[in-house]
């Protein structure tokens, strides 16, 4: 059994590859594993041989579904890598990965530039303050344009991209890159064996003037974002390559700037230089601010410095059911060290857990280790009660770290086993899959007697059903997808609930008066207790709040959950003998239902942000089809015969769109879709749903 070595934390990088679907993340990761000596054969996504895409569904479809972790060595540094999915249906995998990473490599397609999911992952990285570098991939493809991609990063992502390389040629003439800091060329040997070899050379004469201009602009941009370099720049003093790199590193770690490099991962071009950039510009665990959590009992702030000798604190970010070792919990250690067989404290739940085995993961293969230290990403066997987003720590120094937030599911289907014998297997499969994936939810509908599973999109649910069949041996029948509608109120209202039961002996009495008011769309539920004095004893207030939450699960328009509501308890009464928390729970529910009837409830439908990329010949029919689907066209842009359409379309109108789009464009157009917002549904939709409710 291996022991996690006492690694110098300055030489550790925890990074992830993030991007829009098909930008080439997994291909980049496979090349990184090859060049770092982690694998000895190039894995290819299109051949189904990618190491990081190890699930059968990933290899068949050529997409990444689950985030895979591994580690590699480069230039004396340990690089812990997470390869994430690009498809919006699996955005939870990106969310949880970014939460535990110190830096990110954002991969862009040199032809398409910034795409919708690029914007989503960029916002996610912003939310967790993750420093990043940009790798402009596919420079060898027809239509590749480095300057245009950098421009789209600047304007669409509102970032400050600073190219540290400039391509020599593009499309089929792409032959190398110029290192703008060192002022030298790197030329790729196209027929080298092993692939990816390169040699140093002078800058091509025809590019000297352009490179001088781009380099001056680079130094100016770095100086604008780093005070140390700015002084030298304003004084007119030249800066050494080391000073420029140090300044750019500081600006990157502070999230003031983003270094940009380029290459072609499929041809193994520029990957080694990208790894050098990871070491040069992305932070080590020591470069990021100490993580601040809170004490589980006092609620006071608790800082955790990245120190192997400090009390142990780690965040669980992923749960996986492994066919060979059972339940695996992936975690990132922020401070301290943990050994196999030791006890830990789940501060989020207040329970003790025991770690049986510690594993270092390489995609789906495992290596047992005796201990894991600060800055490491590993998996544990034996944590039965620990779930995604929970903190495990030393019981003598408890801390709860910030959890991970996930989007609500927008699409649901009814699922039932094909035979009674499959019922228990289906239940077991649903529980385990819901443990793994926080955006997958399961509920039982009492009215219809159906089991309803909800997820982020058609592909998400399709993959989950496929996994049930392959991994759990469950054959199930799935209904037509249903949209996750919501309801909202448009005005404030008052409601009263009085629950009185006298059946001889001990009765039930609860009486509550509430006011409800609408909040900003997307706001969480709020509850305010305005009761003063002894009108309602304090111990009954939680019951009223629970009743209010329960009542908001079923709206008055078509029975969908009501969102963005504030409930204020303003009055009520109690009985010294007959009152109970249950009575007040029912009274609270009755009061909110009464208020909802007078609050101008409306039905909301999820509206998706769509991007369609199509040859110009088919633009007319595609726009007509989107209009037919109640779509609102936001923009249409085109270059060189390719048109990019951006639109907002209700999710309910998007079922089966991929088939229709293929038909309309002879298979040449493609689209991507992500959740945008909830909007009020039209009256005909409300009437149809009210009838079926």
C-alpha positions as CSV (number, residue, x, y, z in Angstrom):
1,X,0.0,0.0,0.0
2,X,1.3,3.4,-1.0
3,X,1.7,6.3,1.4
4,X,0.8,9.8,0.2
5,X,4.2,11.5,0.1
6,X,4.9,14.7,2.0
7,X,4.4,16.8,-1.1
8,X,5.7,20.4,-1.2
9,X,2.3,22.3,-1.5
10,X,3.9,24.9,-3.6
11,X,4.4,22.2,-6.2
12,X,0.7,21.0,-6.2
13,X,-1.9,22.1,-8.8
14,X,-5.5,21.1,-8.4
15,X,-7.0,21.9,-11.8
16,X,-10.1,21.0,-13.9
17,X,-10.8,21.2,-17.7
18,X,-14.1,23.0,-18.3
19,X,-15.8,24.0,-21.6
20,X,-18.8,23.8,-23.9
21,X,-19.6,20.3,-25.2
22,X,-17.3,19.2,-28.1
23,X,-14.6,21.9,-27.4
24,X,-12.2,19.1,-26.8
25,X,-11.7,18.9,-23.0
26,X,-11.4,15.1,-22.8
27,X,-9.0,15.0,-25.8
28,X,-6.9,17.7,-24.0
29,X,-6.9,15.6,-20.8
30,X,-5.9,12.4,-22.7
31,X,-2.9,14.2,-24.2
32,X,-2.0,15.6,-20.8
33,X,-2.0,12.0,-19.4
34,X,0.2,10.8,-22.3
35,X,2.8,13.6,-22.1
36,X,3.1,13.3,-18.3
37,X,3.7,9.6,-18.7
38,X,0.5,8.7,-16.9
39,X,-0.6,6.6,-19.9
40,X,1.5,5.1,-22.6
41,X,-1.1,5.1,-25.4
42,X,-3.1,8.0,-26.7
43,X,-6.8,7.6,-25.8
44,X,-9.2,8.9,-28.4
45,X,-12.8,10.0,-27.8
46,X,-13.9,9.2,-31.3
47,X,-12.5,5.6,-31.0
48,X,-14.1,5.1,-27.6
49,X,-10.6,4.5,-26.0
50,X,-10.4,7.7,-23.8
51,X,-9.2,6.8,-20.3
52,X,-11.2,9.5,-18.6
53,X,-14.5,8.6,-20.5
54,X,-14.6,5.2,-18.9
55,X,-18.4,4.7,-18.6
56,X,-19.9,2.6,-21.5
57,X,-22.4,5.4,-22.2
58,X,-19.6,7.9,-22.5
59,X,-17.7,5.7,-24.9
60,X,-20.7,5.0,-27.1
61,X,-21.9,8.6,-27.3
62,X,-18.5,10.3,-27.4
63,X,-19.4,12.7,-24.5
64,X,-18.3,13.1,-20.9
65,X,-21.1,12.4,-18.4
66,X,-19.3,12.2,-15.1
67,X,-16.3,14.1,-13.8
68,X,-13.3,11.9,-13.6
69,X,-10.3,12.5,-11.4
70,X,-6.6,11.6,-11.9
71,X,-3.2,12.9,-11.1
72,X,0.0,13.4,-13.1
73,X,3.6,14.7,-12.7
74,X,4.9,17.6,-14.8
75,X,8.1,19.6,-14.3
76,X,8.5,18.4,-10.8
77,X,4.9,19.4,-9.9
78,X,2.0,17.1,-8.9
79,X,-1.1,18.0,-11.0
80,X,-4.4,16.7,-9.7
81,X,-6.9,16.8,-12.6
82,X,-10.6,16.6,-13.0
83,X,-12.1,16.3,-16.5
84,X,-15.7,17.6,-16.4
85,X,-18.7,17.2,-18.8
86,X,-19.6,19.9,-21.3
87,X,-23.3,19.1,-21.8
88,X,-25.6,21.3,-19.9
89,X,-27.6,18.3,-18.5
90,X,-24.5,17.4,-16.4
91,X,-23.8,20.9,-15.1
92,X,-23.8,19.5,-11.5
93,X,-20.6,17.7,-12.3
94,X,-19.0,21.0,-13.2
95,X,-20.4,22.8,-10.2
96,X,-19.1,20.3,-7.7
97,X,-15.7,20.1,-9.4
98,X,-15.2,23.8,-9.5
99,X,-16.0,24.0,-5.8
100,X,-12.9,22.0,-4.9
101,X,-10.5,23.1,-7.5
102,X,-7.8,25.8,-7.2
103,X,-7.6,26.6,-10.9
104,X,-9.2,25.8,-14.2
105,X,-8.3,25.4,-17.9
106,X,-11.1,26.6,-20.0
107,X,-11.0,25.0,-23.5
108,X,-12.5,26.9,-26.4
109,X,-13.1,25.8,-30.0
110,X,-11.1,28.1,-32.2
111,X,-13.9,28.0,-34.8
112,X,-17.0,28.5,-32.6
113,X,-15.3,30.8,-29.9
114,X,-17.4,31.4,-26.8
115,X,-20.5,29.1,-26.8
116,X,-23.5,29.1,-24.4
117,X,-22.1,26.4,-22.1
118,X,-18.8,28.3,-22.1
119,X,-20.6,31.2,-20.6
120,X,-22.3,28.9,-18.0
121,X,-19.0,27.3,-16.8
122,X,-17.3,30.7,-16.8
123,X,-20.1,32.1,-14.5
124,X,-19.7,29.0,-12.3
125,X,-15.9,29.6,-12.1
126,X,-16.6,33.2,-11.2
127,X,-18.9,32.2,-8.4
128,X,-16.2,30.1,-6.7
129,X,-13.4,32.7,-7.6
130,X,-11.5,30.0,-9.6
131,X,-8.4,31.5,-11.4
132,X,-8.2,30.1,-14.9
133,X,-6.2,30.1,-18.2
134,X,-7.7,29.7,-21.7
135,X,-6.7,27.1,-24.2
136,X,-7.9,27.9,-27.7
137,X,-8.2,24.4,-29.2
138,X,-8.7,23.1,-32.8
139,X,-6.4,25.7,-34.4
140,X,-6.0,23.3,-37.3
141,X,-9.7,23.3,-38.2
142,X,-11.3,25.1,-41.1
143,X,-12.4,28.5,-39.9
144,X,-10.1,28.6,-36.9
145,X,-9.6,32.2,-35.8
146,X,-7.4,32.9,-32.7
147,X,-8.0,36.7,-32.6
148,X,-11.8,36.3,-33.0
149,X,-11.9,33.8,-30.1
150,X,-9.8,36.1,-27.9
151,X,-12.2,38.9,-28.8
152,X,-15.3,36.8,-27.9
153,X,-13.7,36.0,-24.5
154,X,-13.3,39.7,-23.9
155,X,-16.7,40.8,-25.0
156,X,-19.0,37.9,-24.2
157,X,-17.4,36.8,-20.9
158,X,-16.4,40.3,-19.8
159,X,-12.9,39.0,-19.0
160,X,-9.4,40.4,-19.6
161,X,-7.8,37.8,-21.8
162,X,-4.0,38.2,-22.2
163,X,-2.5,36.0,-25.0
164,X,0.9,34.8,-24.0
165,X,1.3,32.9,-27.3
166,X,0.4,33.7,-30.9
167,X,-0.3,31.1,-33.5
168,X,2.0,30.6,-36.5
169,X,-0.6,30.1,-39.3
170,X,-4.2,28.7,-38.9
171,X,-6.3,25.9,-40.3
172,X,-4.2,23.6,-42.4
173,X,-1.2,26.0,-42.2
174,X,-1.1,25.9,-38.4
175,X,2.5,24.9,-37.7
176,X,3.5,26.4,-34.3
177,X,3.2,29.2,-31.8
178,X,5.3,32.2,-30.8
179,X,6.0,32.5,-27.1
180,X,5.3,36.2,-26.6
181,X,7.1,36.4,-23.2
182,X,10.3,34.7,-24.3
183,X,10.1,36.0,-27.9
184,X,10.8,32.7,-29.6
185,X,9.0,30.3,-31.9
186,X,7.9,26.7,-31.2
187,X,7.3,24.6,-34.3
188,X,5.3,21.4,-34.3
189,X,6.7,18.2,-36.0
190,X,3.6,16.9,-37.7
191,X,5.0,13.4,-38.4
192,X,6.9,12.8,-35.2
193,X,6.7,9.5,-33.3
194,X,5.7,9.7,-30.5
195,X,3.4,12.6,-31.6
196,X,3.5,16.1,-30.3
197,X,7.3,16.7,-30.6
198,X,8.3,20.3,-31.3
199,X,11.5,22.3,-31.8
200,X,12.5,25.8,-31.0
201,X,13.2,28.3,-33.8
202,X,13.3,32.0,-34.7
203,X,10.0,34.0,-35.2
204,X,9.1,33.8,-39.0
205,X,10.3,37.1,-40.6
206,X,6.8,37.9,-42.0
207,X,5.4,37.9,-38.4
208,X,8.1,39.9,-36.6
209,X,6.2,43.2,-36.9
210,X,2.9,41.7,-35.8
211,X,4.5,39.9,-32.9
212,X,6.2,43.1,-31.7
213,X,2.8,44.8,-31.7
214,X,1.0,41.9,-29.9
215,X,3.8,41.6,-27.3
216,X,3.6,45.4,-26.5
217,X,-0.1,45.1,-26.0
218,X,0.4,42.0,-23.7
219,X,2.9,43.8,-21.5
220,X,0.6,46.9,-21.3
221,X,-2.3,44.6,-20.3
222,X,-0.3,42.8,-17.7
223,X,1.0,46.1,-16.3
224,X,-2.6,47.5,-16.0
225,X,-3.4,44.5,-13.8
226,X,-0.3,44.4,-11.6
227,X,1.1,47.3,-9.6
228,X,4.6,45.9,-9.4
229,X,5.0,45.7,-13.2
230,X,3.1,49.0,-13.7
231,X,5.8,51.0,-12.0
232,X,8.5,49.7,-14.3
233,X,6.2,50.1,-17.4
234,X,5.4,53.8,-16.6
235,X,9.1,54.5,-15.9
236,X,9.9,53.1,-19.4
237,X,12.1,50.3,-18.0
238,X,12.2,47.0,-19.9
239,X,10.8,43.9,-18.0
240,X,12.5,40.5,-18.0
241,X,10.5,37.4,-19.0
242,X,10.6,36.2,-15.3
243,X,9.1,39.6,-14.1
244,X,6.4,39.4,-16.8
245,X,5.5,35.8,-15.8
246,X,5.5,36.7,-12.0
247,X,3.2,39.7,-12.7
248,X,0.9,37.7,-14.9
249,X,0.8,34.9,-12.2
250,X,-0.3,37.4,-9.6
251,X,-2.9,38.9,-11.9
252,X,-4.3,35.4,-12.7
253,X,-4.5,34.3,-9.1
254,X,-6.3,37.5,-8.2
255,X,-8.8,36.9,-11.0
256,X,-7.8,40.1,-12.7
257,X,-6.6,38.6,-16.0
258,X,-6.7,35.3,-18.0
259,X,-3.6,34.1,-19.9
260,X,-4.5,32.7,-23.3
261,X,-2.6,29.9,-25.2
262,X,-3.5,27.8,-28.2
263,X,-3.0,24.5,-30.0
264,X,-4.6,21.4,-31.4
265,X,-5.2,18.7,-28.9
266,X,-6.2,16.1,-31.5
267,X,-2.8,16.5,-33.2
268,X,-1.0,16.7,-29.8
269,X,0.1,20.3,-30.6
270,X,0.7,22.8,-27.8
271,X,-0.3,20.5,-24.9
272,X,3.2,20.6,-23.3
273,X,3.2,24.4,-23.5
274,X,-0.3,24.4,-21.9
275,X,1.0,22.2,-19.0
276,X,3.9,24.7,-18.6
277,X,1.3,27.5,-18.4
278,X,-0.7,25.5,-15.7
279,X,2.5,25.4,-13.6
280,X,3.5,29.1,-14.3
281,X,0.1,30.8,-13.8
282,X,-2.4,28.7,-11.8
283,X,-2.3,28.7,-8.0
284,X,-1.0,26.1,-5.6
285,X,-3.1,25.4,-2.5
286,X,-0.9,27.9,-0.7
287,X,-1.8,30.7,-3.1
288,X,-5.5,30.7,-2.5
289,X,-7.0,32.4,0.6
290,X,-7.5,30.1,3.7
291,X,-11.0,28.6,3.5
292,X,-13.5,30.1,5.9
293,X,-16.3,27.9,7.4
294,X,-18.4,28.3,10.5
295,X,-18.4,26.5,13.8
296,X,-21.4,24.1,13.8
297,X,-22.6,25.2,17.3
298,X,-21.5,28.8,17.8
299,X,-21.9,29.8,14.2
300,X,-18.7,31.8,14.3
301,X,-16.3,32.0,11.4
302,X,-13.5,29.4,11.4
303,X,-10.6,29.7,9.0
304,X,-8.7,26.6,7.8
305,X,-5.2,27.3,6.5
306,X,-3.6,24.8,4.0
307,X,-1.3,23.3,6.6
308,X,-0.7,19.5,6.9
309,X,-0.3,19.9,10.7
310,X,-3.6,21.8,11.2
311,X,-6.8,20.1,12.3
312,X,-8.3,17.9,9.5
313,X,-11.0,19.5,7.4
314,X,-12.3,18.2,4.0
315,X,-15.3,18.7,1.7
316,X,-17.1,15.7,0.2
317,X,-18.0,16.7,-3.4
318,X,-19.1,13.5,-5.1
319,X,-20.6,10.1,-4.2
320,X,-20.2,7.1,-6.5
321,X,-21.4,3.6,-6.3
322,X,-18.5,1.4,-7.4
323,X,-19.2,-2.2,-8.5
324,X,-16.1,-3.5,-6.8
325,X,-15.6,-1.4,-3.6
326,X,-19.2,-0.2,-2.9
327,X,-19.9,3.4,-1.9
328,X,-17.1,5.8,-2.7
329,X,-17.0,9.4,-1.4
330,X,-14.7,11.8,-3.2
331,X,-13.3,14.6,-1.0
332,X,-10.8,17.5,-1.1
333,X,-8.6,18.0,1.9
334,X,-8.3,21.7,2.9
335,X,-6.2,21.3,6.0
336,X,-4.6,18.5,8.1
337,X,-4.0,14.9,7.2
338,X,-6.2,11.8,7.5
339,X,-5.2,8.1,7.7
340,X,-7.0,5.0,6.6
341,X,-9.0,3.4,9.4
342,X,-9.4,6.6,11.4
343,X,-12.6,8.3,12.6
344,X,-13.8,11.6,11.3
345,X,-16.7,13.9,12.2
346,X,-19.4,14.8,9.8
347,X,-19.9,18.4,11.0
348,X,-22.8,19.0,8.6
349,X,-24.9,16.3,10.3
350,X,-23.2,16.0,13.7
351,X,-22.4,12.3,13.3
352,X,-19.1,10.3,13.6
353,X,-17.9,8.3,10.6
354,X,-15.1,5.8,10.1
355,X,-12.9,5.8,7.0
356,X,-12.2,2.2,6.0
357,X,-9.9,2.7,2.9
358,X,-8.4,5.7,1.2
359,X,-8.0,5.6,-2.5
360,X,-6.3,7.7,-5.1
361,X,-8.4,7.6,-8.3
362,X,-7.3,7.4,-11.9
363,X,-10.6,7.6,-13.8
364,X,-12.2,4.3,-12.7
365,X,-9.1,2.6,-11.4
366,X,-7.9,2.9,-7.8
367,X,-4.7,2.9,-5.7
368,X,-4.9,2.3,-1.9
369,X,-3.0,4.7,0.2
370,X,-2.4,5.0,4.0
371,X,-2.9,8.7,4.3
372,X,-4.0,11.8,2.4
373,X,-2.8,15.3,3.2
374,X,-3.7,18.9,2.6
375,X,-4.4,19.9,-1.0
376,X,-5.1,16.3,-2.1
377,X,-8.2,15.0,-3.9
378,X,-9.0,11.4,-3.0
379,X,-11.9,8.9,-2.3
380,X,-12.9,7.1,0.8
381,X,-14.7,3.8,1.4
382,X,-16.8,3.5,4.6
383,X,-18.5,6.9,4.9
384,X,-22.1,5.7,5.0
385,X,-23.8,8.9,6.0
386,X,-21.7,11.5,4.1
387,X,-23.2,13.1,1.0
388,X,-22.3,15.7,-1.6
389,X,-21.5,19.1,-0.1
390,X,-21.0,17.9,3.5
391,X,-17.9,18.6,5.7
392,X,-15.8,15.9,7.3
393,X,-13.3,17.1,9.9
394,X,-11.5,16.5,13.2
395,X,-14.2,16.3,16.0
396,X,-12.0,18.3,18.3
397,X,-12.0,21.2,15.9
398,X,-15.4,21.1,14.1
399,X,-16.1,23.3,11.1
400,X,-18.8,23.4,8.5
401,X,-17.5,24.5,5.1
402,X,-19.7,26.2,2.5
403,X,-21.8,23.6,0.8
404,X,-22.4,23.3,-3.0
405,X,-25.5,24.8,-4.6
406,X,-27.2,23.0,-7.5
407,X,-29.8,24.0,-10.0
408,X,-33.4,22.7,-9.6
409,X,-34.4,20.0,-12.1
410,X,-36.6,21.2,-15.0
411,X,-37.9,18.0,-16.5
412,X,-39.7,15.0,-15.0
413,X,-40.8,11.5,-16.2
414,X,-42.9,8.8,-14.6
415,X,-41.0,5.5,-14.2
416,X,-42.3,2.0,-13.3
417,X,-40.7,-1.4,-13.3
418,X,-41.8,-3.9,-16.0
419,X,-42.4,-6.6,-13.4
420,X,-43.2,-6.7,-9.7
421,X,-39.9,-8.5,-9.2
422,X,-38.1,-5.4,-10.4
423,X,-39.8,-3.1,-7.9
424,X,-37.2,-3.5,-5.1
425,X,-34.3,-3.3,-7.6
426,X,-35.8,-0.1,-9.0
427,X,-36.1,1.5,-5.6
428,X,-32.5,0.6,-4.7
429,X,-31.2,1.9,-8.1
430,X,-33.1,5.2,-7.7
431,X,-31.8,5.7,-4.1
432,X,-28.2,5.1,-5.2
433,X,-28.4,7.3,-8.3
434,X,-30.0,10.1,-6.3
435,X,-27.2,9.9,-3.8
436,X,-24.7,10.3,-6.6
437,X,-26.4,13.1,-8.5
438,X,-27.9,16.1,-6.5
439,X,-29.7,17.3,-9.7
440,X,-31.6,14.0,-9.9
441,X,-34.7,13.9,-7.7
442,X,-37.2,11.1,-7.0
443,X,-40.7,11.5,-5.5
444,X,-43.8,9.4,-5.1
445,X,-47.0,11.0,-6.4
446,X,-49.8,9.8,-4.0
447,X,-52.6,11.0,-6.3
448,X,-51.5,9.0,-9.3
449,X,-49.5,6.3,-7.5
450,X,-46.5,6.9,-9.8
451,X,-42.8,7.3,-9.1
452,X,-41.6,10.5,-10.7
453,X,-37.9,11.2,-11.5
454,X,-36.7,14.7,-12.3
455,X,-33.5,15.9,-13.9
456,X,-31.8,18.6,-16.0
457,X,-32.9,17.5,-19.4
458,X,-33.9,14.6,-21.7
459,X,-30.3,13.3,-22.1
460,X,-29.8,13.4,-18.4
461,X,-32.8,11.2,-17.7
462,X,-32.1,8.9,-20.7
463,X,-28.6,8.2,-19.3
464,X,-29.9,7.5,-15.8
465,X,-32.5,5.0,-17.2
466,X,-29.7,3.4,-19.2
467,X,-27.5,3.2,-16.1
468,X,-30.3,1.5,-14.2
469,X,-30.5,-1.2,-16.8
470,X,-26.7,-1.8,-17.1
471,X,-25.6,-1.3,-13.5
472,X,-28.6,-2.4,-11.5
473,X,-30.3,-4.8,-14.0
474,X,-33.6,-2.9,-13.8
475,X,-35.8,-2.8,-16.9
476,X,-38.2,0.1,-16.5
477,X,-40.9,1.8,-18.5
478,X,-40.6,5.5,-18.8
479,X,-43.4,8.0,-19.5
480,X,-43.3,11.1,-21.8
481,X,-41.2,13.9,-20.3
482,X,-43.1,16.4,-18.2
483,X,-42.1,20.0,-17.7
484,X,-41.4,21.2,-14.1
485,X,-43.8,24.1,-14.0
486,X,-43.9,26.5,-11.0
487,X,-46.5,29.0,-9.7
488,X,-46.0,32.5,-8.3
489,X,-48.1,35.1,-6.7
490,X,-48.5,38.6,-8.1
491,X,-49.7,40.5,-5.0
492,X,-49.8,40.4,-1.2
493,X,-52.7,38.7,0.6
494,X,-53.8,37.7,4.1
495,X,-55.0,34.3,5.1
496,X,-56.4,32.7,8.2
497,X,-56.2,29.1,9.3
498,X,-58.1,27.7,12.3
499,X,-57.8,24.0,13.2
500,X,-60.2,22.9,16.0
501,X,-61.1,19.3,16.8
502,X,-63.0,18.3,19.9
503,X,-63.6,14.6,20.2
504,X,-63.9,14.2,23.9
505,X,-60.8,14.3,26.1
506,X,-57.7,15.9,24.6
507,X,-58.6,18.0,21.5
508,X,-56.6,19.9,18.9
509,X,-56.4,23.6,18.6
510,X,-54.3,25.8,16.3
511,X,-55.0,29.3,14.9
512,X,-52.7,31.3,12.7
513,X,-53.0,34.5,10.6
514,X,-50.4,35.0,7.9
515,X,-49.6,37.6,5.2
516,X,-47.9,36.4,2.0
517,X,-46.0,38.6,-0.5
518,X,-44.2,38.0,-3.8
519,X,-40.3,38.1,-3.8
520,X,-37.9,38.7,-6.7
521,X,-38.0,35.7,-9.2
522,X,-35.6,33.0,-8.1
523,X,-35.5,34.1,-4.4
524,X,-35.7,31.4,-1.8
525,X,-38.7,31.0,0.6
526,X,-38.7,33.4,3.5
527,X,-40.5,33.1,6.8
528,X,-40.9,36.0,9.3
529,X,-42.4,35.8,12.7
530,X,-44.0,39.1,13.8
531,X,-45.7,37.6,16.8
532,X,-44.8,39.5,20.0
533,X,-45.7,38.5,23.5
534,X,-47.5,35.3,24.3
535,X,-50.1,35.3,21.5
536,X,-48.6,32.0,20.2
537,X,-45.9,30.2,22.3
538,X,-42.5,30.0,20.7
539,X,-42.5,26.2,20.5
540,X,-45.4,26.2,18.0
541,X,-43.8,28.6,15.5
542,X,-41.7,25.9,13.7
543,X,-44.9,24.0,13.2
544,X,-46.5,27.0,11.4
545,X,-43.4,27.4,9.2
546,X,-43.5,23.7,8.3
547,X,-47.2,23.9,7.4
548,X,-46.5,27.0,5.3
549,X,-43.8,25.2,3.3
550,X,-46.1,22.2,2.9
551,X,-48.9,24.4,1.5
552,X,-46.6,26.1,-1.0
553,X,-45.8,22.7,-2.6
554,X,-49.3,22.7,-4.2
555,X,-50.4,25.9,-5.9
556,X,-53.9,27.0,-6.7
557,X,-53.6,27.3,-10.5
558,X,-52.6,23.8,-11.5
559,X,-51.1,22.2,-8.3
560,X,-47.5,23.1,-9.0
561,X,-45.0,24.4,-6.3
562,X,-45.2,28.1,-5.6
563,X,-41.8,29.9,-5.7
564,X,-40.4,33.2,-4.5
565,X,-42.8,33.8,-1.6
566,X,-42.4,35.4,1.8
567,X,-44.8,34.3,4.6
568,X,-45.2,36.5,7.6
569,X,-46.9,35.3,10.7
570,X,-48.9,38.2,12.1
571,X,-51.5,36.8,14.5
572,X,-53.2,33.8,16.0
573,X,-54.2,32.2,19.2
574,X,-53.7,29.0,21.2
575,X,-55.3,26.8,23.8
576,X,-53.5,26.0,27.0
577,X,-54.4,22.3,26.9
578,X,-55.4,21.4,23.3
579,X,-52.7,23.2,21.3
580,X,-49.9,21.1,19.7
581,X,-47.2,21.6,17.1
582,X,-49.2,19.3,14.7
583,X,-52.3,21.5,15.2
584,X,-50.4,24.6,14.4
585,X,-48.7,22.9,11.4
586,X,-52.2,22.2,10.0
587,X,-53.4,25.8,10.9
588,X,-50.3,27.3,9.2
589,X,-51.0,25.2,6.0
590,X,-54.6,26.3,6.0
591,X,-53.7,29.9,6.5
592,X,-51.3,29.9,3.5
593,X,-53.7,28.1,1.3
594,X,-56.4,30.7,2.2
595,X,-54.0,33.5,1.3
596,X,-53.0,31.9,-2.0
597,X,-56.6,32.0,-3.2
598,X,-56.4,35.9,-3.0
599,X,-52.8,36.5,-4.1
600,X,-53.3,36.5,-7.9
601,X,-51.4,33.2,-8.6
602,X,-49.9,32.7,-12.1
603,X,-48.4,29.7,-13.8
604,X,-44.7,29.9,-14.6
605,X,-42.9,27.8,-17.3
606,X,-39.1,27.2,-17.7
607,X,-37.7,29.1,-20.6
608,X,-34.5,27.8,-22.1
609,X,-31.6,29.7,-23.8
610,X,-31.0,28.1,-27.2
611,X,-28.0,28.5,-29.5
612,X,-28.3,27.0,-33.0
613,X,-25.3,26.9,-35.4
614,X,-26.4,26.3,-39.0
615,X,-25.2,26.8,-42.6
616,X,-26.8,29.9,-43.9
617,X,-28.9,28.0,-46.5
618,X,-31.2,26.6,-43.7
619,X,-31.5,29.8,-41.6
620,X,-35.0,30.7,-42.8
621,X,-36.6,27.3,-42.0
622,X,-34.8,27.2,-38.6
623,X,-36.1,30.7,-37.6
624,X,-39.6,29.8,-38.8
625,X,-39.5,26.6,-36.7
626,X,-38.3,28.4,-33.6
627,X,-41.1,31.0,-34.0
628,X,-43.6,28.1,-34.3
629,X,-42.3,26.9,-30.9
630,X,-43.0,30.3,-29.3
631,X,-39.4,31.2,-29.5
632,X,-38.1,34.8,-29.2
633,X,-35.0,35.3,-31.3
634,X,-32.4,37.3,-29.4
635,X,-29.7,37.6,-32.1
636,X,-28.6,36.2,-35.4
637,X,-24.9,36.5,-36.3
638,X,-23.0,35.0,-39.2
639,X,-19.6,34.7,-40.7
640,X,-18.5,32.8,-43.8
641,X,-21.7,31.1,-44.5
642,X,-22.3,29.9,-40.9
643,X,-25.1,31.5,-38.9
644,X,-25.5,31.5,-35.1
645,X,-29.0,31.9,-33.8
646,X,-29.6,32.7,-30.1
647,X,-33.2,32.4,-28.9
648,X,-35.4,32.0,-25.8
649,X,-37.8,29.1,-26.1
650,X,-40.2,27.5,-23.6
651,X,-38.9,24.0,-22.6
652,X,-42.3,22.5,-23.3
653,X,-41.8,23.3,-27.0
654,X,-38.3,21.8,-27.2
655,X,-39.1,18.1,-26.9
656,X,-37.9,16.2,-30.0
657,X,-36.2,19.4,-31.4
658,X,-32.9,17.6,-32.2
659,X,-34.7,15.3,-34.7
660,X,-36.6,18.2,-36.3
661,X,-33.4,20.3,-36.6
662,X,-31.5,17.4,-38.3
663,X,-34.4,17.1,-40.8
664,X,-34.5,20.8,-41.5
665,X,-30.7,21.1,-42.1
666,X,-29.9,17.7,-43.6
667,X,-28.0,16.9,-40.4
668,X,-25.6,19.9,-40.7
669,X,-26.9,22.1,-37.9
670,X,-26.5,21.6,-34.2
671,X,-27.8,23.2,-31.1
672,X,-27.2,23.6,-27.4
673,X,-29.7,24.5,-24.7
674,X,-29.5,25.6,-21.0
675,X,-32.0,26.8,-18.4
676,X,-32.7,30.5,-18.6
677,X,-35.4,31.5,-16.2
678,X,-39.1,31.0,-15.3
679,X,-41.7,33.1,-17.2
680,X,-45.5,33.5,-16.9
681,X,-47.1,30.9,-19.2
682,X,-49.8,31.9,-21.7
683,X,-53.5,31.4,-20.9
684,X,-54.0,28.4,-23.3
685,X,-51.2,26.6,-21.5
686,X,-52.8,27.4,-18.1
687,X,-56.2,26.1,-19.2
688,X,-54.8,22.9,-20.5
689,X,-52.8,22.2,-17.4
690,X,-55.7,23.2,-15.1
691,X,-57.9,20.6,-16.9
692,X,-55.4,17.9,-16.5
693,X,-54.5,18.7,-12.9
